[in-house]
Amino acid sequence: MVSIEGHQALDATIAAVQQQFPGFVFRPAGPADAHHDQVRFTWELGRPGEEAPVSGFDVAIVDGSGRIRAVLGFLDRVPAPA
């Protein structure tokens, strides 16, 4: 699980994931659900054209302008340590 507040922390988290999993990309795994100031969406992380070894869902909290204020991320599937 990850808890992120602010765009700099979100950018740093994505950069760390990209460094840990070079060549992998995030892709949506279903539609997003929105309710008031919260958006829930599922995602996968893997190489393009291949089955994704990592998946999860996030809940984003948005401000009145629709900009992301915070993200709570949950992992559903992760590869076993080598």
Secondary structure, DSSP 4 states (H G I P E B T S, - for coil): -EEEESHHHHHHHHHHHHHHSTT-EEEE-S--EEETTEEEEEEEEE-TTS--SEEEEEEEEE-TTS-EEEEEEEEEE-PPP-
